[in-house]
Amino acid sequence: MPAPLPPPVWIDRPEVLQHILPILLNEPRLAVDTESNSLHAYREQVCLIQFSTPAADYLLDPLELLDLSPLAPLFANPGIEKVFHAAEYDLICLKRDFGFQVVNIFDTMQSARILRYPQVGLDALLGVKYGLQVDKRYQKANWGARPLSPEMLNYARLDTHYLLRLRDDLQAELEAKELWQLAREEFIRLSKLDGNGRADIPAWERVSRGARLTDRQLAILKALCEWRDQTAERLGRPAFKVIDDKRLTAIAAAAPRQLNDLVGTLTEYQRRRFGPEILRAVKTGSSAPPPPRPRSPRPKPVFLDRANALGQWRKRQAQKLHLESDIVLPKAWMQAIAERAPRTLDELDTLMPESPWRLEKFGPAILQVIQDIR
């Protein structure tokens, strides 16, 4: 049985952060993770930031520490590698809440994907690699609650405690399979992603089934989404925990007039709690002008042909190299190539930034695919 781990260092006061910061800045690598309250709050926020060094684990409380700007130079320091597992979401949250720009990352989940591990969750990897069992029951816990239980604190520290060891083992495997350069390119690409562009789109436009509604039903859906958003903010909970999109779309399609019309669409609790308000929103939407439907410009046929040809080529390469398709050529890059139709490797290089391994290995073939469709 492994020896008990020493307790993590809790950081919730400016003077503690100032004491710990030089230690973190002196490390060549840091394991990093965040915990947010997306399932428990109207506006999600980072509620815990974890760091691990080879010597200690640190848990930082951003709900208590109101000024985290001293951490900005650490995240932006290219001389310190930040090791994440599934970095993309953490990077989005750190940028959204604190404005941090994170450079020089290593992503253990993306490494495991490149290496074609059948399961790439951290608990699965720690089990396969080291025989560890991680209790994931706190994965969806309310990290905005205080105080955090000892079990939650231990769960949080385990998300980074073994990452540095895992990182070294995965790099060795990547090098042995001549995939290290590809992984490095992926880390650079992930660090430059700018988050979810749908965040600024109105809620009614984000409802997947909305496109199937008539103009009148769409106006009702818009009114219902506005009511739900106001209610969720008032109650301090995520919008989907008031009423989910599927139920909301069904109400918009049916345009109910009385409470009994909501039977079978809402739960009994939802009908009793929100029924009158929902009916008022339906009435408001019924008399409102239909919102303009978002219209995307129709793609040119040659773009669709190029995108389809690149997609087929990408699939064949992925099968040949035993990689996933988006590792061979990320979707955003594939679409940009289909749109711009580069003729030379230099032109292609601008559409696959900081990706010399892919450019050398796939560049001529990609140009040939484009040439065949001109």
N, C-alpha and C positions, 0 to 999 in steps of 0.2 A: 504494500500500500504506500503511495507517495506521501511524503511528509507534508503536514499542513502548511499552507501558504501564509506568509506574514500578512497582517492586515494592510489593506490599501491606504494610501495617504489621501485624506479628505481635504479638498481645497475649497474653502468658502469665504475667505477673507482676503482683502488685497495684500496684506502683509505676508500671508502664507504664499500667495501666488508670486510675489516678488522674491521670496526666499527660494521657491522651487524653480522659477524660470531659468536661472543660470544653469541649473542641473540639466534641464531639458535642452537648452541651447547648446550645451557641450556634447550632446549625443550625436553620433553620425546617423543613427536611425531611431525612429520612434514608432511604436504601434499606436494607432489612433482609432477611436470609434466614437459614435454619438448615440444617445438615446433621446427620442422625441415622444410627444404625446398625441400623435396624429389621430389615435382612436378615441381620445378622451377630451378633446378641446375644439372649440370653433376655429381658432387660429392655431395651427400647429407651431410649436417652437422646440428648439433644442433644450432639453432639460438636464442633460448630463454629457460631459465630454470626458472620455477615458484616454489616458496615456499609459504606455508601459515602456520601460527601459529594461535592460537585462537585470537591473538591480531592484527595481521597485515598480509598483502599480500606483497610478494616481487617478483619483476621481474628482473632477472639477464641477462645481455647482454653478451654472450660469444663471440660475434663478436668484441666487444670493449675491453673486458677483456681477454687479451691473455694468462694469467696464472691463471688457475683455480685450481691449485694444493692445495691451502688452503682448498678446499672443500673435498678433498679426505678423511681426517680423519672423517668428518661428515658422509659421505656415508658409511664408513667402521665401524662406531661406532655401536656395537651391542646393546648399551643402548638407542639408539634413533630409534624409529620405523619410517620408511618411508612409507607413505600412498600414493599409486598410484591408478589410474584407468586404467586397462589394462597395467600392469607393463612391460610385456615382451619386447615390442618394445622400451620403454623408457630405459630399462636396457641395451639393445643391443646398443642403440645410445650413452648412457653415457660411456659405456665401450669402444666402438669404437673410439669416439672422444677424450676422456679424460683419459682413462684407469681406470675409477672408478670401484671399486668393491662395490656393494651395498648389505648390509646385513640387516636383520630384516625388512622385508617388510610386508605390508598389502595391498592386492589388492581388491578394492571394486568391480571391474567387476567380478573377479573370485568368490568372495563371493556371488554376485547376481546369478551367474551361479549355484553354489552349492545349493542356495536357490530356484532355478528354477523360477526366475523372467522371464516373457515372453519376456521382452526387457531389455537388460543389458547395453545399451549405457548410458553414464553419463547424457545426457539431458533427456532421458526417466526416469531414476531413480530419478533425481531431480524433475521431473514433478510429478511422482507418490507419492514420499515421502513427498514433501514439496510444491507442487503446483507451482513450479518455471518454467518459460519458458526461455530456453537458446537459443539464436540465434546462429545457427551453420554455418552461411554463411561464417565464416572466417576459417573453419576447413581446407580448402585447399588453404588458402591464402599464399602469398609469404612472409614467415617470415624472409627471408634474406634481404628484403628491409628495408631501413631506410630513414626517420623516420617512426616508426609504428604509425598508426592512433590511436586516442583515442578509437575508437570502437574496434580495434584489441587488444589494451592493456586491455580493459575491458573484452573482450572475454577470453584472456589468464588468467587473474586473477580469472575468474569464474571457470576455470578448476580445481582450487585447493581450492577456498574459502570455499566451502561447504563439502570438502572431509572428514575433521576430524569429523564433525557431522554425515555424512553418515556412516563413519567407525564405530562409536560407535553404531549406530542404527542397522547396519548389524551384528555386533558381538553379540548384544543382541538376534537377531533372530537366529543366528547360534547356540548360546548356548541353546536357548529354544527348538530347534529342534535336539539337541544333535549332531550337525555337526561342532562344533567349532574345535575339534581336527583334523578333516579331512581338514578343511580350513587352519589350521596352517601348516599342512603337504604340502598342495599345495603352500603356500607362500614360504616355504623353497625350494621346488622343483623349482619354478619359479626363485628364486634368484640365483640358480646354473646353469641355462641354459646358454649355451655358444654361443648363437646367431645363425645366418643362415649359415650353413656349405656350402651353394651353392655360397657364395660370391666369392670364389676363382676359381670357375669352369668357363672355357671360355664361352663367350656369346653364341657361336653357339651350345654348349652342353646344354645350359639352354632353348633353344627354344623347346617348347613341341612337335611341329609337325616335328621336324628334323628327328626323328627316321623313319619316313615314306619315306624319300627321298632316292634316289639311291646314290651310292658313288659319282658320278659326281655331282649330285645336292647338295650333302652335301659339296663338295669342294666349290661350288658357294656360298652356305649359309655361310660358314666360311669367305670367302672373303667379302661378303656383311656385315656380322657382324663387321668385322674389319673396313670396311669403315664407317659404322654407328657410331661405337665407336669413331673413330677419328673426325668425323663430330660433334658428340654431344659434345665432349670436346672442339672443336674449337668454337662452338656456345654457350657453357655454359648452355646446357639444358639436361634433361634426354634423354636417347637413344630412349625410346618409343615415345618421342615427335618429333623425326626426322622421323622415320617410325616404326610402330608397328610390332611385331613378325609375325602376320598373313600375312601382306602384304609382308614382307621380305621372308617368306617361299614360298609364291605364286610366287614371282619373281624367286627364286632359282629353283623351279619346272619347270617354263616355259622357263628359260634361254633366255630372250628376246635379240634381236640383234639390234633393232632400237627403237626410241622413241615411235613410234606409237604402238609398242608391249606392252607398259606400260599403255595404255589407259584402263580404267576399273579396273586396279590393284591399281594405285596410284591416289590421288586427282590431279586435274589440277595444283594446286600450287606445290605439290611435284614433279610432272613430269617436270614442268618448272625449278624448283629450283635445283633438284637433278638428273634429268634424265641422263645427260651425265656421271656424276660420277658413277651412278648405273650401267650403261652399261659397263663402264671400269672395275668396280669390277666384273661384271658377266664374262667378258672376262678373267680377271685374274684368277678367280676361275675355269673357263672352262679348263684352261691349267695347273692348279696346281694339284699335287698328292692328292688323296682323304685323308682326315684326318682319323686317326684310330678311329673307333667307340668305345666309352666307353662300356666296357663289365663288367657286374656284374656277379660274380660267381653264378651258378645255385644253388638255395637253395636245401638242402637235403629234400627229401619227408617227413621225420619224422619232420623236422622243420615246413614245411607247415601244416602238420597235427596238430601239437601242436598249432601253431599260429591260425589256424582256430578254433580249439576247445576252446582256450582261448578267441578268439573273440566272439564266440557264448555264452560262459559263461558270459563274460563281459556284453554283450547285455542283457542277462536275469537279471543279478544283477542290471543293470542300470534301467531297467523297474520296477523291484521290489522295488527299493529304491527311484524311481522318481529322478534319477540323470542322467547326461549325461555320456556316456560310458567312455570318456577319464578322467572323474573325478574318476570313480571307479578304473580304471587301465590305466595310461598313456601309449600311444602307444609304446614309446621307452622302457618302462619297460616290456611291454607285449612281445615285440620282443626279449629282452634279456632273459626273462624267457623261451621262446620257444627255444632259442638257447642253453642255459646252462642246461635246464632241472633239476632244483634243486630237491634234495630228502628230505631235511629237512628244518625246519623253519629258522635255522641259515643260511643255504645256500640261501634261498629265501630272507632273510633280507639284504644280500649284494646287491641284485638286486633291492631292493625297499628301498633305503637309507633314513634314518630318517623318516620312515613312520610306526610307531608302531600301529597306529589306523587301517590302512589297513592290516597290518600283522596279527593283532589279529582277525579282522573281516573276512578277506578273505583268509588268509594264508592257512589254512587246505584245503579249497575248491580248491584253485589254485594248491596245491600239488596233490590233487586227480585228477584234470584234466590232469596234466602231467603224473601221474602214469597210467592213463587209456590209454595213447597213447604210452607208452614204448613198 
